[in-house]
Amino acid sequence: MRADTKSPLSRFSFLDRTPPAALPSPVMLVVVNGNPRELPESTTVAELLRELELEGKPTAVEVNRNVVPKKELENTALNEGDRIEVVTFVGGG
């Protein structure tokens, strides 16, 4: 092909474009033990505990003053503005 001729694909300008950067995932603002914290939307209580490195440890969780039973941690989604209290148990004597 000569240098002065256009490629047959040149009419498809989208082929020359760099793909757009990945869009940031939507976040929500919640309050955990009195501290503001950004989390990805639809984060569950169980995911929050994993992020806090508390998974599998003895904890009690309250969301908006309602205790979340352990069996419901995976199914309880957090929402914008939720107030979460996480209490861990420490042994001693």
N, C-alpha and C positions, 0 to 999 in steps of 0.2 A: 504494500500500500504506500502510495506517495505521501510525503510529509504535508502537502497542501490539501489533501482530501480528508474529510471527516470520517470518523469511525461510524459504521452503521448504528452503533449503540449510543452515539452522542446525543441523540434526541431524548434518551432516558437520563435526564440530569440527576435523578435520585441515585444512580449508580456511582456517581462521583462524590457523593456526600459522605462525610464521616458520620457514623451513627451517633445519635445524641447520647449524652452522658446519662447514666442511669438516674432516674428520678429518685429523690430521697423518699424513703418510706414515711408515711404520715405518722406523726407522733402526737401523744397526748400528755398533758401535764396532770400529775397526781401528787398527793402528799403522802410520804411514807415516814412514819414516826416523826411527824412535824417538819420534815424537810421536803421541799419541792423536788420532783424528779420527773424527767421526761422518759416515757416508755413508748415503744411502738404501739400503734392502735391495736386493739383486740388482744392485748397481753392478758394472760390468765394469772391467777394468784400463784399457781404452781410455777409458772415461768418467772414470775417476780422472785419467788423463793430461790430458784436456781441462780438467777442473776445476783442475788444477795449471798450466794454460797451457803444457803441454809437448807437445801433439799436434804431430806432424810434426817434432819436434826429435830429434836423436840421443840416445836413452835406452836403458838396459837396466833391466829390471824383474825383480825376484825376489819371489815370494810364498811365504812359509814356507820359505825357503831353496831354492826351486825356480825356476830361470830360466824366464820366460815368453817363448817365441819370438814375434817380432814378428807373425807371421801368426796367432797365437792371442790377441792382445790383446783383440779384439772379442768373443771367445767365452769368455774366462776370467772367470767371475763371482767376486766377492770374497764372503767369508763373515765372520760375527761372529768377532772375535778374530784375524783374519789379520794377519800381520806382513809389511808390504810395504816393500821397499827399491827406491828409484828413483835411478838414477845417470845424470847427464847428462854429456856430453862437452864439454870446453872446449878449444879450440885455443890455441896460443900458441907462443912460441919463445924 
